[in-house]
Amino acid sequence: MNYDDFADLYDHQYDLYRDDLHFYAGVAERAGGPVLEVGAGTGRVTAHLARRGVDITGLEPSARMIERAQGRAAGNGQTLKLVQGDVKTFALEQKFELIIAPFNALMHLYTPNEQVQALENLRAHLKPGGGLAFDLYLPRFGKPNTMRHEGDTLHTPDGGRTDIFLVQRHDKVRQHITTEYFVDTTHPDARLIRRHYTLTQRYYTRYEVEWLLRFAGFESPRVLGGFQGGPLEQGSEVMVVQTRAL
């Protein structure tokens, strides 16, 4: 997906998401830095950790997302260290004590080859024994092939409104979830403008994650069923993974 086109909608939808911040702040502060964040987006996690004194660099493939992140940070009196690059192929001279991949960042790797390539590249950027932490949502989805309102309506001072609808399609063979977003803006003069975005993510099973990490040179991971700890269970909504480079 081209996140350059998606940046504004992404920022609007997830700006107030806070569920993961305490977890990643704790992991980063215990590691001591430097920390690399993969899939930094518009800087939600990067800025939070930087405010807490973490020496953090954000890696993000989208130039538009980086631009938006820097603009938001500047408005708050911050300067973020952000670099543009793909998780599979980026090459930095610096080695890190910890790498984090919050908010499903590794779900943009669509084949086993891409997953292994990315994990081996992350392993190469860690100091000996360095840590890796990430989270992935678990495959519990709404009714497929049915358009539904996202529950998000944005009103403008001139009386206009923007509504977000989506349709999800599930490819069980490839473990892909494709979400089509339809963003409808109704202007006061009754004009309707629709923007369309497509997002595809590949979900993981627990033991697939464990095998991939071991294959890529990491320890057997600790797998949690949420950011507050506790085991991964049938009703868990997120899988939180922590491991170290061998």
Long-range contacts (C-beta under 8 A, 24 or more apart in sequence): 1-108, 1-197, 1-198, 1-199, 1-200, 2-62, 3-41, 3-61, 3-62, 3-64, 3-65, 4-62, 4-63, 4-64, 4-65, 5-64, 5-197, 6-197, 6-199, 7-42, 7-62, 7-64, 7-65, 7-67, 7-68, 8-68, 9-164, 9-181, 9-183, 9-195, 9-197, 10-41, 10-42, 10-65, 11-42, 11-68, 11-72, 12-152, 12-154, 13-150, 13-152, 13-164, 14-41, 14-44, 14-103, 15-42, 15-44, 17-44, 17-103, 19-227, 20-45, 20-102, 20-103, 20-135, 20-227, 21-45, 21-48, 22-227, 23-227, 23-228, 23-240, 24-48, 24-49, 24-100, 24-102, 24-133, 25-49, 25-52, 25-54, 27-98, 27-100, 27-131, 27-133, 27-242, 28-52, 28-54, 28-56, 28-98, 28-100, 29-53, 29-54, 31-97, 31-98, 31-130, 31-131, 32-97, 33-97, 33-98, 34-94, 34-96, 34-97, 35-96, 35-97, 35-98, 35-99, 35-100, 36-92, 36-96, 36-98, 36-99, 36-100, 36-125, 37-99, 37-100, 37-101, 37-102, 38-87, 38-99, 38-100, 38-101, 38-105, 38-106, 38-122, 38-134, 39-87, 39-101, 39-102, 39-103, 39-105, 39-106, 39-108, 40-65, 40-66, 40-69, 40-82, 41-65, 41-69, 41-103, 42-68, 42-69, 42-72, 43-68, 43-69, 43-70, 43-72, 43-73, 43-80, 43-82, 44-103, 45-100, 45-102, 45-103, 46-80, 46-82, 47-72, 47-73, 47-76, 47-78, 47-80, 50-78, 50-80, 51-78, 56-81, 57-81, 57-82, 57-83, 57-92, 57-94, 57-96, 58-82, 58-83, 59-83, 59-84, 59-85, 59-87, 59-90, 60-84, 60-85, 61-85, 61-86, 61-87, 87-118, 87-121, 87-122, 88-114, 88-117, 88-118, 88-121, 89-117, 89-121, 90-121, 92-125, 94-125, 95-125, 95-126, 95-127, 95-130, 96-125, 96-126, 96-127, 96-130, 97-126, 97-127, 97-130, 97-131, 98-126, 98-130, 98-131, 98-132, 98-133, 99-125, 99-126, 99-130, 99-131, 99-132, 99-133, 100-132, 100-133, 100-134, 101-132, 101-133, 101-134, 101-135, 102-134, 102-135, 103-135, 104-135, 104-136, 104-137, 104-201, 105-134, 106-134, 106-136, 106-204, 107-136, 107-137, 107-201, 107-202, 107-203, 107-204, 108-201, 108-202, 109-202, 110-174, 110-176, 110-200, 110-202, 111-202, 112-212, 115-212, 116-212, 116-215, 116-216, 119-212, 119-213, 119-215, 119-216, 119-217, 119-218, 120-216, 120-217, 122-216, 123-216, 123-217, 123-218, 123-245, 126-245, 127-245, 128-245, 129-244, 129-245, 130-244, 130-245, 131-242, 131-243, 131-244, 131-245, 132-213, 132-218, 132-241, 132-242, 132-243, 132-244, 132-245, 133-240, 133-241, 133-242, 133-243, 134-240, 134-241, 135-227, 135-238, 135-239, 135-240, 135-241, 136-203, 136-204, 136-209, 136-238, 136-239, 136-241, 137-203, 137-237, 137-238, 137-239, 138-203, 138-236, 138-237, 138-238, 138-239, 139-170, 139-175, 139-177, 139-203, 140-237, 141-168, 141-170, 141-177, 142-168, 144-168, 144-169, 144-170, 145-169, 147-182, 150-181, 158-187, 158-188, 159-188, 160-185, 160-186, 160-187, 160-188, 161-185, 161-186, 162-186, 174-202, 175-202, 175-203, 175-204, 176-200, 176-201, 176-202, 177-201, 177-202, 177-203, 204-239, 206-232, 206-239, 209-239, 209-241, 213-241, 213-243, 217-245, 217-246, 218-243, 218-244, 218-245, 218-246, 219-243, 219-244, 219-245, 219-246
